Amino acid sequence: MGRWEPNATDRLVVAALELFETNGYENTTVIGIAERAGLTKSTFFRHFQDKREVLFGRSSLADVLAEGIAKAPADAEPLEAVACALELLAQDVFTPERRDFIARRQAVVATHPELREREALKGLGLIAAMTGALERRGLPALTARVTAELGALALELAYTRWGSASRDFTEVAREALDEVRSAAPAR
Amino acid sequence: MGRWEPNATDRLVVAALELFETNGYENTTVIGIAERAGLTKSTFFRHFQDKREVLFGRSSLADVLAEGIAKAPADAEPLEAVACALELLAQDVFTPERRDFIARRQAVVATHPELREREALKGLGLIAAMTGALERRGLPALTARVTAELGALALELAYTRWGSASRDFTEVAREALDEVRSAAPAR
């Protein structure tokens, strides 16, 4: 067992991001990341499964989204419950201080198919988490799923736009949710 | 270069499916699949990239869906264009003769995380293909994307139900599309 390393996770994430930016994802090794962070390879593997996971393992968006949906007022419409979840995300994860970091992370993820693939799979995990949380509010399974799909699409739009905007995530997210709602087919 | 092997693709797919069913995905090797099909390992790799791809590389659902959307009447509503695509799928791919095979394939895919992951990624490819085809009909990008997401959800439902039903895919798909439409939020 290694000794306790203060902020090891943060240091590893920042080191990885810098190396991916400078040398490319392909040319970066786990040892290189650990060294840059002043840590050992085994410390790396106590925090992350592999090189790819270092950009994905950190924040549990799925848990925050599920919590936000659960906490929405009992009489909130399905998409309104999703809006509450996106607000909680703005408070807990997508804070103004993190915007630059997130924009850099986005740019790196876009550079490599393996990273884009992992991002896509994480997106499916978010849909599953939101679907579950909406079902626990008593919604029929299919309504929950459709709402979660639309919510995930709004989240994706907001996430992309927020990285290059200078507005609060809540505002960008609300706008995206309205757009997605208007784009949905008439019943 | 190997000699021409009649129906090599089909033989490999059937052999793989049988071995996955009998011995499990994990315990099946490419050599084992090739041998069971009466072919060589190098013939296998001329047809498929890896063991996983053998259940996914065959039919190009994305192309059929895009074609069906392109061929829909010019005045068709967005989701109606998707319905046309699902009909073409019923004619070209999900034919009654293939139902048993598809049901077995579904059961095997469900057994292993690697296969479920590949299936999920293929699903995202279908959404992208439908989004593109809908945009080429002149729809705004977001309307195209939302419609494609709903269409993919209907396809997923229909695909799952059809495997265990004794009805035409067109009928199951149309029903699923109606359900998804009703589950979409009011604007």
Interface residues (C-beta under 8 A of the other chain):
Chain A: E77 P78 L79 E117 A120 L121 L124 P140 L142 T143 R145 V146 T147 E149 L150 L153 L157 E179 V180 R181 S182 A183 A184 P185 A186 R187
Chain B: E77 P78 L79 E117 A120 L121 L124 P140 L142 T143 R145 V146 T147 E149 L150 L153 L157 E179 V180 R181 S182 A183 A184 P185 A186 R187
